[in-house]
Amino acid sequence: MKTRRDVFQGIADPTRRTIIGLLAMQTLTINAVAENFNISQPAISKHMRILEECGLVVIEKHGRERHCTASYMALQEVAQWAIQYQSFWNRRLDTLENLLNEE
């Protein structure tokens, strides 16, 4: 059984985050994605492979082209992780505000 990469590995790289942003707007071929960057086609293909392994991108073959779309199910894991820290910091900032108002 193939092990799926962790979604956090997918979003750790700024290029991959930009790719997700591009694919959030529309379905693109890998070549169309590559046109947005000043890096080699093999480097873009590697990023796309990682994003696919993380479940952040779905790649479908249509003839000779591979069409890529963003898949947001994996981002739910990130959102749930971030929410716990949002609550923590909101409580901390509320406590700080109360202390400042007392002075």
C-alpha distances in whole Angstrom, upper triangle without the diagonal:
4,6,9,13,15,18,21,19,20,23,25,26,29,28,25,27,30,27,26,30,31,28,29,33,31,29,29,28,27,30,32,30,30,34,34,33,35,32,31,29,26,26,26,23,21,22,21,17,17,18,16,13,15,16,19,20,19,20,21,23,26,28,28,27,24,25,24,24,24,22,23,21,19,23,24,22,24,27,27,26,29,31,32,33,35,37,37,39,41,43,43,45,47,48,49,51,53,54,56,57,59,60
4,6,9,13,15,18,16,17,20,21,22,25,25,21,24,26,24,23,27,27,25,27,30,29,26,26,25,23,27,28,26,27,31,31,30,31,28,27,25,22,22,22,19,17,18,17,14,13,15,13,9,12,13,16,17,17,17,19,21,24,26,26,25,22,23,21,22,21,19,21,19,17,20,22,20,22,25,25,24,27,30,30,31,33,35,36,37,39,41,42,43,45,46,47,49,51,52,53,55,57,58
4,6,9,12,14,13,14,18,18,20,23,23,20,22,25,23,21,25,26,24,25,29,28,26,26,25,24,27,28,26,27,30,30,29,31,28,27,25,23,22,22,19,17,17,17,14,12,14,12,9,10,12,15,16,17,18,20,22,26,28,27,26,23,23,21,21,20,18,19,17,15,18,19,17,19,22,22,21,24,26,27,28,30,32,32,34,36,37,38,40,42,43,44,46,48,49,50,52,53,55
4,6,9,12,11,11,14,16,17,20,20,17,18,21,19,18,22,23,21,22,25,25,23,23,23,21,25,26,23,24,28,27,26,28,26,25,23,21,20,19,17,15,15,14,11,10,10,9,6,6,8,11,13,14,15,18,20,24,26,26,24,21,21,18,18,17,15,16,14,11,14,16,14,15,19,19,18,21,23,24,25,27,29,30,31,33,35,36,37,39,40,41,43,45,46,47,49,51,52
4,6,8,7,8,11,12,14,17,17,14,15,19,17,16,20,21,19,21,24,24,22,22,22,20,24,24,21,22,26,25,24,26,23,23,22,19,18,17,16,13,12,13,10,7,9,9,6,5,8,10,12,14,16,19,22,25,27,26,24,21,21,18,18,16,15,15,14,11,13,15,13,14,17,18,17,19,22,23,23,25,27,28,29,31,33,33,35,37,38,39,41,43,44,45,47,49,50
4,5,5,7,9,10,13,16,17,14,14,18,17,15,19,21,19,20,24,24,23,23,24,22,25,26,22,23,27,25,24,26,24,24,24,22,20,19,18,16,14,14,13,10,10,11,8,6,9,10,13,16,18,21,24,27,30,29,27,23,23,19,19,16,14,14,13,9,11,13,10,10,14,14,13,15,18,19,19,22,24,24,25,27,29,30,31,33,35,35,37,39,40,41,43,45,46
4,5,5,7,9,11,14,15,11,11,15,14,12,15,18,16,16,20,21,20,21,22,20,23,23,20,22,25,23,22,25,23,24,23,21,19,18,17,15,13,13,13,9,8,10,9,5,7,7,11,14,16,20,23,26,29,28,25,22,21,17,16,13,11,11,10,6,7,10,8,8,11,12,11,13,16,17,18,19,22,23,23,25,28,28,29,31,33,34,35,37,39,39,41,43,45
4,5,5,6,9,12,14,11,11,15,15,13,16,18,18,18,21,23,22,23,24,22,25,25,21,22,25,23,22,24,22,24,23,22,19,18,19,16,14,15,15,11,10,13,12,8,11,10,14,17,19,23,26,29,32,31,28,24,23,20,18,15,14,13,13,9,9,11,9,7,11,12,10,12,15,16,16,18,20,21,21,23,26,26,27,29,31,31,33,35,36,37,39,41,42
4,6,5,8,11,12,10,11,14,14,13,16,18,18,19,22,23,22,22,22,20,23,23,20,20,23,21,20,22,20,21,20,19,16,16,16,13,11,12,12,8,9,11,10,8,11,11,13,16,18,22,24,28,30,29,26,23,22,19,18,16,15,15,15,12,12,14,12,11,15,16,14,15,19,20,19,21,24,24,24,27,29,29,30,33,34,34,36,38,39,40,42,44,45
4,6,7,9,10,7,8,11,10,10,13,15,14,15,18,19,18,18,19,17,20,20,16,17,20,18,17,20,18,19,18,17,14,13,13,11,8,9,10,6,5,9,8,6,9,7,10,13,15,19,21,24,27,26,23,19,19,15,15,12,12,12,13,10,10,13,12,11,14,16,15,16,19,20,20,22,25,25,25,27,30,30,31,33,35,35,36,39,40,40,43,45,46
4,6,7,9,6,5,9,10,9,11,14,14,14,17,19,19,19,20,18,21,20,16,18,20,18,17,19,18,20,20,19,16,15,16,14,10,12,13,10,8,12,12,9,11,9,11,15,17,21,24,27,29,28,25,21,20,16,16,13,13,12,13,10,9,12,12,9,12,15,13,13,17,18,18,19,22,23,22,24,27,27,27,30,32,32,33,36,37,37,39,42,42
4,7,9,8,8,11,12,12,14,16,17,17,20,22,22,22,22,20,22,22,18,19,21,19,17,19,18,20,20,19,16,15,17,14,11,13,14,11,11,14,14,11,14,12,15,18,20,24,26,29,32,30,27,24,23,19,19,16,17,16,17,14,12,15,14,11,14,17,14,14,18,19,18,19,23,23,22,25,27,27,27,30,32,31,33,36,36,37,39,41,42
4,6,5,6,9,10,11,13,15,16,17,19,21,21,20,20,18,20,19,16,16,18,16,14,15,14,16,17,16,12,12,14,12,9,12,13,10,10,14,14,13,15,13,15,18,19,23,25,28,30,28,25,22,21,18,18,16,17,17,19,16,15,18,17,14,17,20,18,17,21,23,21,22,26,26,25,27,30,30,30,33,34,34,35,38,39,39,41,44,44
4,5,5,6,9,10,11,12,14,15,17,19,20,19,20,17,19,18,14,14,16,13,12,14,13,16,17,17,13,12,15,14,11,13,15,13,12,16,17,15,17,14,15,19,20,24,26,28,30,28,25,22,21,18,18,16,18,17,20,17,15,19,19,16,18,21,19,18,21,23,22,22,26,26,25,27,30,29,29,32,34,33,34,38,38,38,40,43,43
4,5,5,6,9,10,11,12,14,16,17,17,16,16,14,15,14,11,11,13,10,8,11,10,12,13,14,10,9,12,11,8,10,13,12,11,14,16,15,16,13,14,17,17,21,23,25,27,25,22,19,18,15,16,14,17,17,20,18,16,20,20,18,20,23,22,21,24,26,25,25,29,29,28,30,33,33,33,36,38,37,38,41,42,41,43,46,46
4,5,5,6,9,10,11,12,15,16,15,14,15,13,15,15,11,12,14,12,11,14,12,14,14,14,11,9,11,10,6,8,10,9,7,11,12,11,13,10,10,14,15,18,20,23,25,23,20,17,16,13,13,11,13,14,16,14,13,17,17,15,17,20,19,19,22,24,23,24,27,28,27,29,32,32,32,35,37,37,38,41,42,41,43,46,47
4,5,5,6,9,10,11,13,15,15,15,17,15,17,16,12,14,16,13,13,15,15,17,17,18,14,12,14,14,10,11,14,12,9,13,15,12,13,10,11,15,17,20,23,25,27,26,22,20,18,14,13,11,13,12,15,13,11,15,15,13,15,18,17,16,19,22,21,21,24,25,24,26,29,29,29,32,34,33,34,37,38,38,40,43,43
4,5,5,6,9,10,11,13,14,13,15,14,15,13,10,11,13,9,10,13,13,16,16,17,14,11,14,14,11,11,15,14,11,15,17,15,16,12,12,16,17,20,22,24,26,25,21,19,17,14,13,11,14,14,18,16,14,18,19,16,18,21,21,19,22,25,24,24,27,28,27,28,32,32,31,34,36,35,36,39,40,40,42,45,45
4,5,5,6,9,10,11,11,10,11,10,12,11,7,9,11,9,9,13,13,14,13,15,12,9,11,12,9,8,12,11,9,12,14,13,14,10,9,12,13,16,18,20,23,21,17,15,13,10,10,9,12,13,16,15,14,18,19,17,18,22,22,21,24,26,26,26,29,30,30,31,34,34,34,36,39,38,39,42,43,43,45,48,48
4,5,5,6,9,10,11,11,13,12,15,13,10,13,15,12,13,17,16,18,17,18,15,12,14,14,11,10,13,12,8,11,14,12,11,8,8,11,13,16,19,20,23,22,19,16,13,10,9,6,9,9,13,12,11,14,15,14,15,19,19,18,21,24,23,23,26,28,27,28,32,32,32,34,37,36,37,40,41,41,43,46,46
4,5,5,7,9,11,12,14,14,16,14,11,13,14,12,13,17,17,19,18,20,18,14,16,17,14,13,16,15,12,15,17,15,15,11,11,14,16,18,21,22,25,24,21,18,15,12,10,8,11,11,15,14,12,16,17,15,16,20,20,19,21,24,23,23,26,28,27,28,31,31,31,33,36,35,35,39,40,40,41,44,45
4,5,6,7,8,8,11,11,13,10,8,11,11,9,11,15,16,17,16,18,17,13,15,16,13,12,16,16,13,15,18,17,16,12,11,13,14,17,19,20,22,21,18,15,13,10,9,9,12,13,17,17,15,19,20,19,19,23,24,22,25,28,27,26,30,32,30,31,35,35,34,37,39,39,39,42,44,43,45,48,48
4,5,5,6,7,10,10,13,10,8,12,13,12,14,18,18,19,17,18,17,13,14,16,13,11,14,15,11,12,16,15,13,10,8,10,11,13,16,17,20,20,16,13,10,7,6,5,9,11,14,14,14,17,19,18,19,22,23,22,24,27,27,27,30,32,31,32,35,36,35,37,40,40,40,43,45,45,46,49,50
4,6,8,10,13,14,16,14,12,15,16,14,17,20,21,22,20,22,20,17,18,19,16,14,17,17,13,14,18,16,14,11,10,12,14,16,19,20,23,23,19,16,13,10,7,6,9,9,13,14,12,15,17,16,16,20,21,20,22,25,25,24,27,29,29,29,32,34,33,35,38,38,38,40,42,42,43,46,47
4,7,9,13,15,16,13,12,15,15,14,16,20,21,23,21,23,22,18,19,21,18,16,20,20,16,17,21,19,17,14,13,14,15,17,19,20,23,23,19,17,13,11,9,9,12,13,16,17,16,18,21,20,20,23,25,23,25,28,28,27,30,32,31,31,35,36,35,37,40,40,39,42,44,44,45,48,49
4,6,10,12,14,11,11,14,14,14,17,20,21,22,20,22,21,17,18,20,18,15,18,19,16,16,20,19,17,14,12,12,13,14,16,16,19,19,16,14,10,9,7,8,12,13,17,18,17,20,23,22,22,25,27,26,27,31,31,30,33,35,34,35,38,39,38,40,43,43,43,46,48,47,48,51,53
4,7,10,12,9,9,13,14,14,17,20,20,20,18,20,19,16,16,18,16,13,16,17,14,14,18,18,16,13,10,10,10,10,12,12,16,16,12,10,6,6,5,8,11,14,17,18,18,20,23,22,23,26,27,27,29,32,32,32,35,37,36,37,40,41,41,42,45,45,45,48,50,50,51,54,55
4,6,8,6,6,10,11,11,14,17,17,17,14,16,17,13,13,16,14,12,15,17,14,14,18,18,17,14,11,11,10,11,12,12,14,14,10,8,6,5,7,10,13,16,19,19,20,23,24,24,25,28,29,29,31,34,34,33,36,38,38,38,42,43,42,44,47,47,47,50,52,51,52,55,56
4,5,5,6,9,10,12,14,17,16,15,12,14,15,11,11,14,14,11,13,16,14,14,17,18,17,15,12,11,9,9,10,10,12,10,7,6,4,6,9,12,15,18,21,21,22,25,26,26,27,30,31,31,33,36,36,36,39,41,40,41,44,45,45,47,49,49,50,53,54,54,55,58,59
4,5,5,6,9,10,11,14,13,12,8,10,11,8,7,11,10,8,11,13,12,12,15,17,16,15,11,11,9,11,11,12,13,11,8,6,7,7,10,12,16,19,21,20,21,24,25,25,27,30,30,30,33,35,35,35,38,40,39,41,44,44,44,46,49,48,49,52,53,53,55,58,58
4,5,5,6,9,10,12,12,11,8,10,12,9,9,13,13,11,14,16,16,16,19,20,20,18,15,15,13,14,13,14,14,12,9,9,9,10,13,16,19,22,25,24,24,28,29,28,30,33,33,33,35,38,38,38,41,42,42,43,46,46,46,48,51,50,51,54,55,55,56,59,60
4,5,5,7,10,13,13,13,10,13,14,10,12,15,14,12,15,18,16,17,20,21,20,18,15,15,13,14,14,15,16,14,11,10,9,10,12,14,18,20,24,23,23,27,28,27,28,32,32,31,34,37,36,36,39,41,40,41,44,45,44,46,49,48,49,52,53,53,54,57,58
4,5,6,8,11,11,11,9,12,11,8,10,12,11,9,13,14,13,14,17,18,17,15,12,14,12,14,15,16,18,16,12,11,10,9,11,12,16,18,21,20,20,24,25,24,25,28,29,28,31,33,33,33,36,37,36,38,41,41,41,43,46,45,46,49,50,49,51,54,55
4,5,6,8,8,8,6,9,9,6,8,11,10,10,13,15,14,16,19,19,20,17,15,16,15,17,17,18,19,16,13,12,13,12,14,15,19,21,24,23,23,26,27,26,27,31,30,30,33,35,35,35,38,39,38,40,43,43,42,45,47,47,47,50,52,51,53,56,56
4,6,8,9,10,9,13,12,10,12,15,14,14,17,19,18,19,22,23,23,20,18,19,17,19,19,19,20,18,15,15,14,14,16,17,21,23,26,26,25,29,30,28,29,33,33,32,35,37,36,36,40,41,40,41,44,44,43,46,48,48,48,51,52,51,53,56,57
4,7,9,11,11,14,13,10,13,15,13,14,17,18,17,19,22,22,22,19,17,19,18,20,21,21,23,21,17,17,16,14,16,16,20,21,25,24,23,26,27,25,27,30,30,29,32,34,33,33,36,38,36,37,41,41,40,42,45,44,44,48,49,48,49,53,53
4,6,8,9,12,10,8,12,13,12,13,16,17,16,19,21,21,22,19,18,20,19,22,22,23,24,22,19,18,17,16,18,18,21,23,26,24,23,27,28,25,27,31,30,29,32,34,33,33,36,37,36,37,41,40,39,42,45,43,44,48,48,47,49,52,53
4,7,9,12,10,10,13,15,14,15,18,19,19,21,23,24,25,22,21,23,22,24,25,26,26,23,21,20,20,19,21,21,25,26,29,27,26,30,30,28,30,33,32,31,34,37,35,35,39,39,38,40,43,42,41,45,47,45,46,50,50,49,51,54,54
4,7,8,7,7,11,11,11,13,15,16,17,19,21,21,23,21,19,22,20,23,23,25,25,22,20,19,19,18,20,21,24,25,28,26,25,29,29,27,29,33,31,31,34,36,35,35,39,39,38,40,43,42,42,45,47,46,47,50,51,50,52,55,55
4,5,5,6,9,10,11,13,14,16,17,19,20,22,23,21,19,21,19,21,21,23,23,20,18,17,18,18,20,21,24,26,29,27,27,30,30,29,31,34,33,33,36,38,37,38,41,42,41,43,46,45,45,48,50,49,50,53,54,53,55,58,58
4,5,5,6,9,10,10,12,14,15,16,18,20,21,19,17,18,16,18,17,19,19,16,14,13,15,15,18,19,22,24,27,25,26,29,29,28,31,33,33,33,36,38,37,38,41,42,41,43,46,46,46,48,51,50,51,54,55,54,56,59,59
4,5,5,6,9,10,10,12,14,15,16,18,20,19,17,18,16,18,18,20,20,17,15,14,16,16,19,20,22,25,26,24,25,29,29,27,30,33,32,32,36,37,37,38,41,41,41,43,46,45,46,49,50,50,51,54,55,55,57,59,60
4,5,5,6,9,10,11,12,14,15,17,19,17,16,18,16,19,19,22,22,19,17,16,17,16,18,19,21,23,25,23,23,27,26,25,28,30,29,29,33,34,33,34,38,38,37,40,42,42,42,45,47,46,47,51,51,51,53,56,56
4,5,5,6,9,10,10,12,14,15,16,15,13,15,13,16,17,19,20,17,15,13,14,12,15,15,18,20,22,20,21,24,24,23,26,28,28,28,31,33,32,33,36,37,36,38,41,41,41,44,46,45,46,49,50,50,52,55,55
4,5,5,6,9,10,10,12,14,15,14,12,13,11,14,14,17,18,15,13,11,12,11,14,15,17,20,22,20,21,24,24,24,26,29,28,29,32,34,33,34,37,38,38,40,43,43,43,46,48,47,48,51,52,52,54,57,57
4,5,5,6,9,10,11,12,14,14,13,14,13,16,17,20,21,18,16,14,15,14,16,16,18,20,21,19,20,23,23,22,25,27,26,27,30,32,31,33,36,36,36,38,41,41,41,44,46,45,47,50,50,51,53,55,56
4,5,5,6,9,10,11,12,11,10,13,12,16,17,20,22,20,17,14,15,12,14,13,15,17,19,16,17,20,20,19,22,24,23,24,27,29,28,29,32,33,33,35,37,37,38,40,42,42,43,46,47,47,49,52,52
4,5,5,6,9,10,11,9,7,9,9,12,14,16,18,17,14,11,11,9,11,11,12,15,17,15,16,19,20,19,21,24,24,24,27,29,29,30,33,34,34,36,38,39,39,41,44,43,45,47,49,49,50,53,54
4,5,5,6,9,10,10,9,10,9,12,14,17,19,17,15,12,13,11,13,13,14,16,17,15,17,20,20,19,22,24,24,25,28,30,30,31,34,35,35,37,39,40,40,43,45,45,46,49,50,50,52,54,55
4,5,5,6,9,9,9,11,11,15,17,20,22,21,18,15,15,13,14,13,13,15,16,13,14,18,17,16,20,21,21,22,25,26,26,28,31,31,32,34,36,36,37,40,41,41,43,45,46,47,49,51,52
4,5,5,6,5,5,8,10,13,16,19,22,20,18,14,13,10,11,9,10,11,13,10,11,15,15,14,17,19,19,20,23,25,25,26,29,30,30,32,34,35,35,38,40,40,41,44,45,45,47,49,50
4,5,5,6,5,6,7,11,13,17,19,18,16,12,12,9,10,9,9,12,12,11,13,16,16,16,19,21,21,22,25,26,27,28,31,32,32,34,37,37,38,40,42,43,44,46,48,48,50,52,53
4,5,8,8,9,10,14,16,20,22,21,19,15,16,13,13,12,11,13,13,11,13,16,15,16,19,20,20,22,24,26,26,28,30,31,32,34,36,37,38,40,42,42,44,46,47,48,50,52,53
4,5,8,10,12,16,18,22,24,24,21,18,17,14,13,11,10,11,10,7,10,12,11,12,15,16,16,18,20,22,23,24,26,27,28,30,32,33,34,36,38,38,40,42,43,44,46,48,49
4,6,7,10,13,16,20,23,22,20,16,15,12,11,9,7,8,8,6,9,11,11,12,15,16,17,18,21,22,24,25,27,28,29,31,33,34,35,37,39,39,40,43,44,45,47,49,50
4,7,10,13,17,19,23,22,19,15,14,10,9,6,5,6,7,6,7,10,11,11,13,16,16,17,19,22,22,23,26,27,28,29,32,32,33,35,37,38,39,41,43,43,45,47,48
4,6,10,13,16,19,18,15,12,10,7,6,5,5,8,10,9,11,14,15,15,17,19,20,21,23,25,26,26,29,31,31,32,35,36,36,38,41,41,42,44,46,46,48,50,52
4,7,10,13,16,16,13,10,8,6,5,6,6,10,11,11,13,16,17,18,20,22,23,24,26,28,29,29,32,34,34,35,38,39,39,41,44,44,45,47,49,50,51,53,55
4,7,10,13,13,10,6,6,5,7,9,10,14,15,15,17,20,21,21,23,25,26,27,29,32,32,33,35,37,38,39,41,42,43,45,47,47,48,51,52,53,54,57,58
4,6,10,11,8,5,5,7,9,12,12,16,17,18,20,22,24,25,26,28,29,30,32,35,36,36,38,40,41,42,44,46,46,48,50,51,51,54,56,56,57,60,61
4,6,7,6,4,6,9,12,15,16,20,21,21,23,26,27,28,30,32,33,34,36,38,39,39,42,44,44,45,48,49,49,51,54,54,55,57,59,59,60,63,64
4,6,5,6,7,11,13,17,18,22,23,24,26,28,30,31,32,34,35,36,38,41,42,42,44,46,46,47,50,51,51,53,56,56,56,59,61,61,62,65,66
4,6,8,10,14,16,20,22,25,27,27,29,32,33,34,35,38,39,40,42,44,45,45,48,50,50,51,54,55,55,56,59,59,60,63,64,64,66,68,70
4,7,10,13,17,20,22,26,27,27,29,32,33,33,35,38,38,39,41,44,44,45,48,49,49,50,53,54,54,56,59,59,59,62,64,64,65,68,69
4,6,10,13,17,19,22,24,25,26,29,30,30,32,35,35,36,38,41,41,41,44,46,46,47,50,51,50,53,55,55,56,59,60,60,61,64,65
4,7,10,13,15,19,21,21,22,25,26,27,28,31,32,32,35,37,38,38,41,42,42,43,46,47,47,49,52,52,52,55,57,57,58,61,62
4,7,10,13,16,18,19,20,23,25,25,26,29,30,30,32,35,35,35,38,40,40,41,44,45,45,47,49,50,50,53,54,54,56,59,60
4,7,10,13,15,16,16,19,21,21,22,25,26,26,28,31,32,32,35,36,36,37,40,41,41,43,46,46,46,49,51,51,52,55,56
4,6,10,12,13,14,17,19,19,20,22,24,24,26,29,29,29,32,34,34,34,37,39,38,40,43,43,43,46,48,48,49,52,53
4,6,9,10,10,13,15,15,16,19,20,20,22,25,25,25,28,30,30,31,34,35,35,36,39,40,40,43,44,44,46,48,50
4,6,7,8,10,12,13,14,16,18,19,20,23,24,24,26,28,29,29,32,34,34,35,38,39,39,42,44,44,45,48,49
4,5,5,7,10,10,10,13,15,15,16,19,21,20,23,25,25,26,29,30,30,32,34,35,36,38,40,40,41,44,46
4,5,6,8,10,10,12,14,15,16,18,20,20,22,24,25,26,28,30,31,32,34,36,36,38,40,41,42,44,46
4,5,6,7,9,11,12,13,15,17,19,19,21,23,24,25,27,29,30,31,33,34,35,37,39,40,41,44,45
4,5,5,6,9,10,11,12,15,16,16,19,20,21,22,25,26,26,28,30,31,32,34,36,37,38,40,42
4,5,5,6,9,10,10,13,15,15,17,19,20,21,23,25,25,27,29,30,31,33,35,36,37,39,41
4,5,5,6,9,10,12,13,15,16,18,19,20,22,24,25,26,28,30,31,33,34,35,37,39,41
4,5,5,6,9,11,11,12,15,16,17,18,21,22,23,24,26,27,28,31,32,33,34,37,38
4,5,5,6,9,10,10,12,14,15,16,18,20,21,22,24,25,26,28,30,31,32,34,36
4,5,5,7,9,10,11,13,15,16,17,19,20,22,23,25,26,28,30,31,32,34,36
4,6,6,7,9,11,12,13,15,17,18,19,21,22,24,25,27,28,30,31,33,35
4,5,5,6,9,10,11,12,15,15,16,18,20,21,22,24,26,27,28,30,32
4,5,5,6,9,10,10,12,14,15,16,18,20,21,23,24,26,27,29,31
4,5,5,6,9,10,11,13,15,16,17,19,20,22,23,25,26,28,30
4,5,5,6,8,10,10,12,14,15,16,18,20,21,22,24,26,27
4,5,5,6,9,10,10,12,14,15,16,18,20,21,22,24,26
4,6,5,6,9,10,11,12,14,15,17,19,20,21,23,25
4,6,5,6,9,10,11,13,14,16,17,19,20,22,23
4,5,5,6,8,10,10,12,14,15,16,18,20,21
4,5,5,6,9,10,10,12,14,15,16,18,20
4,6,5,6,9,10,11,12,14,15,17,19
4,5,5,6,9,10,11,12,14,16,17
4,5,5,6,9,10,10,12,14,16
4,5,5,6,9,10,10,12,15
4,5,5,6,9,10,11,13
4,5,5,6,9,10,11
4,5,5,6,9,10
4,5,5,6,9
4,5,5,7
4,5,5
4,5
4
